[in-house]
């Protein structure tokens, strides 16, 4: 890792949407070959594996699409069409090179997406709902753009699930969702090193009522 390349500590330390834009603009070109390869970052694959067990239907929205790791795994599993949204245009430029998305657009989940109510039959998100990125309040926006009956899969770090208010928010949403399942997954693979190597997350799987 170069001295100037962002890292996990920088990502977890984000405070505002503008902070996210600056960090991921700087990280976009090296993210896959640097961080993702070095940390054996397998969360996107494991989120998609859990997601497809719920038999999702397209169109699918990938929230926090980044460089397109989730979209690549969805395409390999035969699911689509897939649209991707991210706060960083630079990350989406990398995702576009993969050729697996129908549409890519910038958006801030802490505000309101330029998406009509009920537009998507499935929604997936990996590595975005966590400290320094998007908090539990944004689950309301997820449900707004999801169609009734939509299958949804969202990863949340175990370390932040209670402390950041995700557990309380899911309890609050009980009347708007059903079949909630929290599936534990490793965030990184066996080649990962460092303080975060053994980090785990939940994949929250649920359906919009």
For each residue, the residues with C-beta under 8 A, 3 or more apart:
1: 5 7 34 35 38
2: 5 30
3:
4: 26
5: 1 2 26 27 30 34 35
6: 10 11 23 24 26 27
7: 1 10 11 35
8: 11 12 35 39 196
9: 12 13
10: 6 7 13 14 23
11: 6 7 8 14 23 132 133
12: 8 9 130 131 132
13: 9 10 132
14: 10 11 19 20 23 132 133
15: 19 132
16: 19 20
17: 20 21 87 108 110 111
18: 21 22
19: 14 15 16 22 23 132
20: 14 16 17 23 24 87 88 132 133
21: 17 18 24 25 87 88
22: 18 19 25 26
23: 6 10 11 14 19 20 26 27
24: 6 20 21 27 28 31 66 86 87 88 90 91
25: 21 22 28 88 89 90
26: 4 5 6 22 23
27: 5 6 23 24 30 31 35 91
28: 24 25 31 67 88 90 91 93 94
29: 90 94
30: 2 5 27 33 34 35
31: 24 27 28 34 35 36 66 67 91 94
32: 35 36 37 67 69 94
33: 30 36 37
34: 1 5 30 31 37 38
35: 1 5 7 8 27 30 31 32 38 39 41
36: 31 32 33 39 41 67 69
37: 32 33 34 40 41
38: 1 34 35 193
39: 8 35 36 188 192 193 194 196 197
40: 37 188 189 190 191 192
41: 35 36 37 44 69 187 188 189 192
42: 45 46 186 187 188 189
43: 46 47 126 127 155 185 186 187 188 201
44: 41 47 48 69 70 72 73 126 127
45: 42 48 49 69 73
46: 42 43 49 50 185 186 203
47: 43 44 50 51 70 124 125 126 153 155 185 203
48: 44 45 51 52 70 73 74 77 124 126
49: 45 46 52 53 73
50: 46 47 53 54 153 183 185 203 205
51: 47 48 54 56 74 122 124 151 153 203 205
52: 48 49 55 56 77 79
53: 49 50 205
54: 50 51 151 153 205 207
55: 52 151
56: 51 52 60 79 121 122 124 151 153
57: 121 122 151
58: 79 80 81 82 121 122
59: 80 81 82 83 102 119 120 121 122
60: 56 74 79 80 81 82 83 120 121 122 123 124
61: 82 83 84 85 115 119 120 122 123 124 145
62: 65 70 71 74 82 83 84 85 101 124 125
63: 85 109 123 124 125 128 142 154
64: 85 86 87 109 125 126 127 128 129 133 134
65: 62 68 70 71 84 85 86 91 92 95 101 104
66: 24 31 69 70 86 88 91 94 95 127
67: 28 31 32 36 91 94 95 98
68: 65 71 72 84 94 95 96 97 98 100 101
69: 32 36 41 44 45 66 72 73 126
70: 44 47 48 62 65 66 73 74 84 124 125 126
71: 62 65 68 74 75 82 84 95 98 100 101
72: 44 68 69 75 76 98 100
73: 44 45 48 49 69 70 76 77
74: 48 51 60 62 70 71 77 79 80 82 100 124
75: 71 72 78 79 80 82 100
76: 72 73
77: 48 52 73 74
78: 75
79: 52 56 58 60 74 75 82 122
80: 58 59 60 74 75 100 102
81: 58 59 60 102
82: 58 59 60 61 62 71 74 75 79 100 101 102
83: 59 60 61 62 101 102 103 104 105 120
84: 61 62 65 68 70 71 92 95 101 103 104 105
85: 61 62 63 64 65 104 105 106 107 109 113 115
86: 24 64 65 66 89 91 92 95 104 106 107
87: 17 20 21 24 64 106 107 108 109
88: 20 21 24 25 28 66 91 92 106
89: 25 86 92 93 106
90: 24 25 28 29 93 94
91: 24 27 28 31 65 66 67 86 88 94 95
92: 65 84 86 88 89 95 96 104 105 106
93: 28 89 90 96 97
94: 28 29 31 32 66 67 68 90 91 97 98
95: 65 66 67 68 71 84 86 91 92 98 101 104
96: 68 92 93 99 101 104
97: 68 93 94
98: 67 68 71 72 94 95 101
99: 96
100: 68 71 72 74 75 80 82
101: 62 65 68 71 82 83 84 95 96 98 104
102: 59 80 81 82 83
103: 83 84
104: 65 83 84 85 86 92 95 96 101
105: 83 84 85 92 114
106: 85 86 87 88 89 92
107: 85 86 87 111 113 114 115
108: 17 87 111 113
109: 63 64 85 87 113 128 134 138 141 142
110: 17 134 135 137 138
111: 17 107 108
112: 141
113: 85 107 108 109 141 145
114: 105 107
115: 61 85 107 119 120 145
116: 119 145
117: 144 145
118: 144 145 146 147 148
119: 59 61 115 116 145 147
120: 59 60 61 83 115 123 145 146 147 150
121: 56 57 58 59 60 146 147 149 150 151
122: 51 56 57 58 59 60 61 79 150 151 152
123: 60 61 63 120 142 145 146 150 151 152 153 154
124: 47 48 51 56 60 61 62 63 70 74 152 153 154
125: 47 62 63 64 70 128 129 142 153 154 155
126: 43 44 47 48 64 69 70 155
127: 43 44 64 66 130 133 155 187
128: 63 64 109 125 133 134 154 155
129: 64 125 133 134 135 136 138 139 154 155 156 166
130: 12 127 133 134 155 156 157 160 164
131: 12 157 159 160 164
132: 11 12 13 14 15 19 20
133: 11 14 20 64 127 128 129 130
134: 64 109 110 128 129 130 138
135: 110 129 138 164 165
136: 129 139 164 165 166 168 169 170
137: 110 140 169
138: 109 110 129 134 135 141 142
139: 129 136 142 143 154 169 170 173
140: 137 143 144
141: 109 112 113 138 144 145
142: 63 109 123 125 138 139 145 146 152 154
143: 139 140 146 173 176 177 208
144: 117 118 140 141
145: 61 113 115 116 117 118 119 120 123 141 142
146: 118 120 121 123 142 143 150 152 208
147: 118 119 120 121 150 208
148: 118 208 209
149: 121 207 208
150: 120 121 122 123 146 147 207 208
151: 51 54 55 56 57 121 122 123 205 207
152: 122 123 124 142 146 177 204 205 206 207 208
153: 47 50 51 54 56 123 124 125 203 204 205
154: 63 123 124 125 128 129 139 142 203 204
155: 43 47 125 126 127 128 129 130 185 201 202 203 204
156: 129 130 160 161 164 166 201 202 204
157: 130 131 160 161 187 199 200 201
158: 161 184 199 200 201 202
159: 131 163 199
160: 130 131 156 157 163 164 166
161: 156 157 158 164 166 167 202
162: 166 167
163: 159 160
164: 130 131 135 136 156 160 161
165: 135 136 168 169
166: 129 136 156 160 161 162 169 170 204
167: 161 162 170 171
168: 136 165 171 172
169: 136 137 139 165 166 172 173
170: 136 139 166 167 173 174 177 180 204 206
171: 167 168 174
172: 168 169
173: 139 143 169 170 176 177
174: 170 171 177
175: 209
176: 143 173 208 209
177: 143 152 170 173 174 180 206 207 208 209
178: 206 207 209
179: 205 206 207
180: 170 177 204 205 206
181: 204 205 206
182: 202 203 204 205
183: 50 202 203 205
184: 158 200 201 202
185: 43 46 47 50 155 200 201 202 203
186: 42 43 46 189 198 199 200
187: 41 42 43 127 157 196 199 200 201
188: 39 40 41 42 43 192 196 197 198 199
189: 40 41 42 186 192
190: 40
191: 40
192: 39 40 41 188 189 196 197 198
193: 38 39 197
194: 39 197
195:
196: 8 39 187 188 192 199
197: 39 188 192 193 194
198: 186 188 192
199: 157 158 159 186 187 188 196
200: 157 158 184 185 186 187
201: 43 155 156 157 158 184 185 187
202: 155 156 158 161 182 183 184 185
203: 46 47 50 51 153 154 155 182 183 185
204: 152 153 154 155 156 166 170 180 181 182
205: 50 51 53 54 151 152 153 179 180 181 182 183
206: 152 170 177 178 179 180 181
207: 54 149 150 151 152 177 178 179
208: 143 146 147 148 149 150 152 176 177
209: 148 175 176 177 178
